Amino acid sequence: MPESSLYFDGRKFMWDGQEYGTEDEAKKVSQGYEDDRFEVKLVSEEGKHLVYARREVTEIVLEGAPPGV
């Protein structure tokens, strides 16, 4: 079973949990992640193609009243 996370250039990427039979399938899926503003790395391992993705948090939105108020 592939690693659930890998580090590239010191940054953590998470596996999407799927093994793709062809590089074209993996590229198609990775394009969807890129369209949603994820960074993507493709990894080929034992004839399977894996997609690892990450997205940096750029904004934190808090909703509702703070606790105890």
WOLINGI-V927423 format. One line per field, one symbol per residue. ss: DSSP state (h for helix, s for strand, l for the rest). A space follows every 10 residues. Layout:
ss = ???
This chain:
ss = llllssssll ssssslllls llhhhhhhhh hhhhhlllss sssssllsss ssssllllll lllllllll
